[in-house]
Amino acid sequence: MSVSFVLRAGERGYSRLVSTGVNATYVAGHPDGVITRHSSFNFHEYQSGIAGFGSIRVFGDEVFSPGGTGYNMHPHHNFIICAFVLGGALTHVNTLGKVDELLAGDYYVFSAGAGGKHAELNIGQEDARIIYLWVLPNQLLAPPSYLRGRFDAKANADRFACLVGNEPGALPVGQTLKVTRLVTGRNGTPVYRPSPARGVYAFVIEGEARIADTVLGQRDSMALTGEDRIEIAARSGTDLLLVETAL
Amino acid sequence: MKKYLCLGCGFSYDEARGLPEHGIAPGTAWVDIPDDWVCPDCGTPKSGFEMVEIPYWSRT
Protein backbone atom coordinates (compact mmCIF):
# COMPACT_ATOMS: atom_id res chain seq x y z
CA MET A 1 0.00 0.00 0.00
CA SER A 2 1.43 3.32 -0.98
CA VAL A 3 -0.08 6.75 -0.55
CA SER A 4 1.43 9.21 -3.02
CA PHE A 5 -0.14 12.23 -1.41
CA VAL A 6 -3.08 13.50 0.61
CA LEU A 7 -4.44 16.88 -0.46
CA ARG A 8 -6.81 18.67 1.87
CA ALA A 9 -9.57 20.87 0.42
CA GLY A 10 -7.98 24.06 1.70
CA GLU A 11 -4.53 23.21 0.32
CA ARG A 12 -5.67 23.34 -3.28
CA GLY A 13 -4.86 26.19 -5.58
CA TYR A 14 -7.50 28.88 -5.80
CA SER A 15 -8.33 31.24 -8.63
CA ARG A 16 -11.11 33.77 -8.85
CA LEU A 17 -11.72 34.88 -12.40
CA VAL A 18 -13.96 37.89 -13.00
CA SER A 19 -15.57 38.64 -16.37
CA THR A 20 -14.19 42.18 -16.34
CA GLY A 21 -10.67 43.57 -16.54
CA VAL A 22 -7.79 41.49 -17.90
CA ASN A 23 -9.92 38.36 -18.10
CA ALA A 24 -12.73 40.03 -20.06
CA THR A 25 -12.11 38.20 -23.33
CA TYR A 26 -11.56 34.83 -21.65
CA VAL A 27 -14.33 34.93 -19.06
CA ALA A 28 -17.86 35.23 -20.39
CA GLY A 29 -20.80 36.76 -18.58
CA HIS A 30 -22.38 39.96 -17.45
CA PRO A 31 -20.08 42.48 -15.72
CA ASP A 32 -18.65 40.94 -12.54
CA GLY A 33 -19.64 37.40 -13.42
CA VAL A 34 -17.29 35.16 -11.44
CA ILE A 35 -15.65 31.79 -11.88
CA THR A 36 -14.07 30.23 -8.82
CA ARG A 37 -11.65 27.38 -9.40
CA HIS A 38 -10.00 25.10 -6.85
CA SER A 39 -7.15 23.22 -8.52
CA SER A 40 -5.79 19.96 -7.19
CA PHE A 41 -2.79 20.20 -9.51
CA ASN A 42 -0.62 23.03 -10.83
CA PHE A 43 -2.68 25.07 -13.22
CA HIS A 44 -2.29 28.60 -14.53
CA GLU A 45 -1.48 30.93 -11.62
CA TYR A 46 -1.40 28.02 -9.16
CA GLN A 47 2.15 26.72 -9.52
CA SER A 48 3.18 25.72 -6.03
CA GLY A 49 1.38 22.43 -5.67
CA ILE A 50 1.45 18.94 -7.12
CA ALA A 51 2.30 18.84 -10.83
CA GLY A 52 0.00 15.96 -11.67
CA PHE A 53 -0.62 12.30 -11.05
CA GLY A 54 -0.12 9.71 -13.76
CA SER A 55 -1.69 11.22 -16.85
CA ILE A 56 -3.86 13.67 -14.86
CA ARG A 57 -2.80 17.30 -15.21
CA VAL A 58 -5.88 19.26 -14.18
CA PHE A 59 -8.55 18.52 -11.61
CA GLY A 60 -10.56 21.71 -11.22
CA ASP A 61 -13.48 22.15 -8.87
CA GLU A 62 -15.24 25.14 -10.41
CA VAL A 63 -18.30 27.31 -9.86
CA PHE A 64 -19.71 29.65 -12.52
CA SER A 65 -22.02 32.39 -11.31
CA PRO A 66 -25.38 32.73 -13.16
CA GLY A 67 -26.15 35.01 -16.07
CA GLY A 68 -23.86 33.73 -18.80
CA THR A 69 -20.63 33.29 -16.85
CA GLY A 70 -18.09 30.80 -18.10
CA TYR A 71 -15.28 30.51 -20.62
CA ASN A 72 -15.66 32.07 -24.04
CA MET A 73 -14.72 30.01 -27.09
CA HIS A 74 -11.02 29.08 -26.79
CA PRO A 75 -8.72 26.54 -28.42
CA HIS A 76 -7.31 23.26 -27.19
CA HIS A 77 -5.19 20.46 -28.53
CA ASN A 78 -4.42 16.97 -27.29
CA PHE A 79 -5.87 17.05 -23.81
CA ILE A 80 -8.80 14.80 -23.00
CA ILE A 81 -11.10 17.13 -21.09
CA CYS A 82 -13.90 15.69 -18.99
CA ALA A 83 -16.58 17.75 -17.25
CA PHE A 84 -18.81 16.36 -14.51
CA VAL A 85 -21.73 18.61 -13.64
CA LEU A 86 -22.57 18.57 -9.94
CA GLY A 87 -25.26 21.24 -9.91
CA GLY A 88 -26.89 23.92 -12.00
CA ALA A 89 -26.69 23.80 -15.78
CA LEU A 90 -23.69 23.89 -18.11
CA THR A 91 -23.99 24.88 -21.75
CA HIS A 92 -21.12 23.40 -23.75
CA VAL A 93 -20.44 24.55 -27.31
CA ASN A 94 -17.65 23.05 -29.41
CA THR A 95 -16.21 23.20 -32.90
CA LEU A 96 -17.30 19.64 -33.60
CA GLY A 97 -20.69 21.27 -34.04
CA LYS A 98 -22.12 20.33 -30.69
CA VAL A 99 -24.25 22.58 -28.51
CA ASP A 100 -25.10 20.68 -25.38
CA GLU A 101 -26.80 21.43 -22.10
CA LEU A 102 -25.68 19.36 -19.14
CA LEU A 103 -27.45 19.18 -15.80
CA ALA A 104 -26.45 17.63 -12.48
CA GLY A 105 -25.25 14.08 -13.14
CA ASP A 106 -24.43 14.75 -16.79
CA TYR A 107 -20.87 14.61 -17.97
CA TYR A 108 -18.86 14.77 -21.17
CA VAL A 109 -15.53 13.70 -22.61
CA PHE A 110 -14.07 16.16 -25.12
CA SER A 111 -10.87 14.93 -26.73
CA ALA A 112 -9.29 18.01 -28.29
CA GLY A 113 -6.79 16.00 -30.36
CA ALA A 114 -5.64 17.77 -33.53
CA GLY A 115 -7.52 20.88 -32.47
CA GLY A 116 -10.89 21.98 -31.21
CA LYS A 117 -12.44 24.94 -29.49
CA HIS A 118 -15.06 25.04 -26.82
CA ALA A 119 -17.09 27.44 -24.74
CA GLU A 120 -18.41 26.58 -21.29
CA LEU A 121 -21.28 28.76 -20.11
CA ASN A 122 -23.76 29.01 -17.29
CA ILE A 123 -26.86 30.58 -18.81
CA GLY A 124 -29.03 29.32 -15.95
CA GLN A 125 -30.34 31.12 -12.89
CA GLU A 126 -28.25 29.35 -10.26
CA ASP A 127 -24.57 28.55 -9.81
CA ALA A 128 -23.18 25.88 -12.11
CA ARG A 129 -20.87 23.51 -10.21
CA ILE A 130 -18.56 21.47 -12.36
CA ILE A 131 -15.49 19.28 -11.96
CA TYR A 132 -13.05 19.49 -14.87
CA LEU A 133 -10.53 16.72 -15.42
CA TRP A 134 -7.75 17.01 -17.99
CA VAL A 135 -5.74 13.97 -18.96
CA LEU A 136 -2.77 13.56 -21.31
CA PRO A 137 -3.67 11.49 -24.37
CA ASN A 138 -1.73 8.39 -25.39
CA GLN A 139 -1.49 9.74 -28.95
CA LEU A 140 -0.97 13.32 -30.11
CA LEU A 141 -3.17 15.12 -32.65
CA ALA A 142 -5.85 12.45 -32.86
CA PRO A 143 -9.17 13.34 -34.51
CA PRO A 144 -11.15 15.35 -31.96
CA SER A 145 -14.26 13.81 -30.45
CA TYR A 146 -17.09 14.59 -28.04
CA LEU A 147 -19.19 12.14 -26.05
CA ARG A 148 -21.66 12.76 -23.28
CA GLY A 149 -23.12 10.55 -20.59
CA ARG A 150 -25.40 10.64 -17.59
CA PHE A 151 -24.85 9.37 -14.08
CA ASP A 152 -28.04 8.42 -12.23
CA ALA A 153 -27.20 8.59 -8.54
CA LYS A 154 -30.37 6.78 -7.40
CA ALA A 155 -30.02 3.87 -9.79
CA ASN A 156 -26.34 3.52 -8.88
CA ALA A 157 -26.52 3.95 -5.11
CA ASP A 158 -23.85 2.06 -3.16
CA ARG A 159 -22.08 0.70 -6.20
CA PHE A 160 -19.06 1.73 -8.24
CA ALA A 161 -20.44 3.27 -11.42
CA CYS A 162 -17.91 3.53 -14.25
CA LEU A 163 -18.46 6.84 -16.05
CA VAL A 164 -15.42 6.87 -18.32
CA GLY A 165 -13.49 3.80 -19.46
CA ASN A 166 -13.84 0.55 -21.29
CA GLU A 167 -16.86 -0.79 -19.44
CA PRO A 168 -20.45 -1.22 -20.62
CA GLY A 169 -22.37 2.03 -20.22
CA ALA A 170 -19.24 4.15 -19.76
CA LEU A 171 -17.82 6.64 -22.25
CA PRO A 172 -14.78 5.07 -23.96
CA VAL A 173 -11.59 7.08 -24.38
CA GLY A 174 -9.39 4.47 -26.04
CA GLN A 175 -6.66 4.58 -23.43
CA THR A 176 -5.86 3.80 -19.84
CA LEU A 177 -8.26 6.02 -17.99
CA LYS A 178 -11.17 5.09 -15.81
CA VAL A 179 -13.41 7.43 -13.89
CA THR A 180 -15.72 5.86 -11.32
CA ARG A 181 -18.29 7.49 -9.08
CA LEU A 182 -19.61 6.16 -5.80
CA VAL A 183 -22.66 7.67 -4.11
CA THR A 184 -23.64 5.99 -0.87
CA GLY A 185 -27.08 5.67 0.70
CA ARG A 186 -25.78 3.80 3.73
CA ASN A 187 -22.60 3.41 5.74
CA GLY A 188 -20.38 0.74 4.23
CA THR A 189 -16.92 -0.33 3.16
CA PRO A 190 -16.98 -1.21 -0.52
CA VAL A 191 -13.75 -2.39 -2.07
CA TYR A 192 -12.48 -0.84 -5.30
CA ARG A 193 -10.18 -3.04 -7.36
CA PRO A 194 -7.93 -1.15 -9.75
CA SER A 195 -6.21 -2.87 -12.64
CA PRO A 196 -2.58 -3.82 -12.00
CA ALA A 197 0.06 -1.08 -12.07
CA ARG A 198 -2.40 1.79 -12.04
CA GLY A 199 -2.67 4.81 -9.81
CA VAL A 200 -5.93 5.97 -8.28
CA TYR A 201 -6.82 9.56 -7.42
CA ALA A 202 -9.76 9.66 -4.99
CA PHE A 203 -11.69 12.91 -4.50
CA VAL A 204 -14.54 13.31 -2.01
CA ILE A 205 -17.21 15.53 -3.53
CA GLU A 206 -19.48 15.32 -0.48
CA GLY A 207 -19.51 13.39 2.76
CA GLU A 208 -16.67 11.51 4.37
CA ALA A 209 -14.62 8.45 3.54
CA ARG A 210 -11.70 6.67 5.15
CA ILE A 211 -9.13 5.24 2.76
CA ALA A 212 -5.80 3.73 3.84
CA ASP A 213 -6.29 5.01 7.40
CA THR A 214 -6.84 8.54 6.14
CA VAL A 215 -10.16 10.26 6.75
CA LEU A 216 -11.16 12.42 3.80
CA GLY A 217 -13.80 15.10 4.25
CA GLN A 218 -15.58 17.17 1.65
CA ARG A 219 -13.23 18.13 -1.22
CA ASP A 220 -10.27 16.31 0.33
CA SER A 221 -8.42 13.93 -1.97
CA MET A 222 -5.57 11.45 -2.08
CA ALA A 223 -3.57 9.42 -4.56
CA LEU A 224 -2.65 5.76 -4.20
CA THR A 225 -0.35 3.47 -6.13
CA GLY A 226 0.44 -0.22 -6.01
CA GLU A 227 -2.99 -1.26 -4.81
CA ASP A 228 -5.00 -4.22 -5.98
CA ARG A 229 -7.81 -3.47 -3.55
CA ILE A 230 -8.81 -0.19 -1.95
CA GLU A 231 -11.21 -0.32 0.97
CA ILE A 232 -13.39 2.77 1.11
CA ALA A 233 -15.17 3.19 4.43
CA ALA A 234 -17.78 5.72 3.41
CA ARG A 235 -20.52 7.31 5.42
CA SER A 236 -24.05 7.40 4.11
CA GLY A 237 -24.47 10.37 1.80
CA THR A 238 -20.92 10.31 0.49
CA ASP A 239 -20.20 11.19 -3.13
CA LEU A 240 -16.77 10.15 -4.36
CA LEU A 241 -14.87 10.24 -7.65
CA LEU A 242 -12.08 7.78 -8.41
CA VAL A 243 -9.77 8.47 -11.35
CA GLU A 244 -7.65 5.50 -12.36
CA THR A 245 -4.63 6.34 -14.48
CA ALA A 246 -1.54 4.76 -15.96
CA LEU A 247 1.57 5.75 -14.05
CA MET B 1 14.09 15.42 -31.15
CA LYS B 2 11.61 15.97 -28.37
CA LYS B 3 8.03 17.10 -28.03
CA TYR B 4 6.58 19.57 -25.53
CA LEU B 5 2.97 20.11 -24.50
CA CYS B 6 1.42 23.35 -23.28
CA LEU B 7 -0.20 22.72 -19.91
CA GLY B 8 -2.54 25.66 -20.45
CA CYS B 9 -4.27 24.32 -23.56
CA GLY B 10 -2.51 21.21 -24.92
CA PHE B 11 -0.74 22.86 -27.87
CA SER B 12 2.21 20.67 -28.85
CA TYR B 13 5.67 21.72 -30.03
CA ASP B 14 7.80 19.18 -31.86
CA GLU B 15 11.49 20.02 -32.28
CA ALA B 16 11.59 18.06 -35.53
CA ARG B 17 8.69 19.98 -37.06
CA GLY B 18 9.34 23.41 -35.55
CA LEU B 19 6.61 25.99 -36.08
CA PRO B 20 7.37 27.56 -39.47
CA GLU B 21 4.05 29.46 -39.39
CA HIS B 22 5.29 31.15 -36.21
CA GLY B 23 8.86 31.72 -37.39
CA ILE B 24 10.49 28.68 -35.77
CA ALA B 25 12.36 26.50 -38.28
CA PRO B 26 12.07 22.70 -38.27
CA GLY B 27 14.83 21.18 -36.14
CA THR B 28 14.86 24.03 -33.60
CA ALA B 29 15.72 22.63 -30.17
CA TRP B 30 13.53 23.64 -27.24
CA VAL B 31 16.51 25.22 -25.48
CA ASP B 32 17.04 27.50 -28.47
CA ILE B 33 13.56 28.99 -28.24
CA PRO B 34 13.66 32.28 -26.28
CA ASP B 35 12.55 32.16 -22.65
CA ASP B 36 9.97 34.88 -23.29
CA TRP B 37 8.28 32.84 -26.02
CA VAL B 38 4.67 31.98 -25.20
CA CYS B 39 2.15 29.45 -26.48
CA PRO B 40 0.79 30.84 -29.77
CA ASP B 41 -2.70 29.59 -28.89
CA CYS B 42 -3.16 30.58 -25.26
CA GLY B 43 -0.21 32.69 -24.10
CA THR B 44 1.09 30.24 -21.50
CA PRO B 45 4.80 30.93 -20.90
CA LYS B 46 7.45 28.51 -22.17
CA SER B 47 8.00 27.36 -18.57
CA GLY B 48 4.41 26.05 -18.58
CA PHE B 49 5.23 23.37 -21.17
CA GLU B 50 6.01 19.77 -20.29
CA MET B 51 8.26 17.43 -22.25
CA VAL B 52 6.21 14.42 -23.35
CA GLU B 53 7.03 11.10 -24.99
CA ILE B 54 3.73 10.50 -26.72
CA PRO B 55 3.54 9.20 -30.31
CA TYR B 56 1.39 10.81 -32.97
CA TRP B 57 -1.98 9.39 -33.69
CA SER B 58 -2.11 6.83 -36.44
CA ARG B 59 -5.13 5.20 -37.98
CA THR B 60 -4.01 1.70 -37.06
Interface residues (C-beta under 8 A of the other chain):
Chain A: N42 F43 H44 R57 H74 P75 H76 H77 N78 F79 A112 G113 A114 W134 L136 P137 N138 Q139 L140 L141 A142 P143
Chain B: K3 L5 C6 L7 G8 C9 G10 F11 S12 D41 C42 E50 V52 I54 P55 Y56 W57 S58
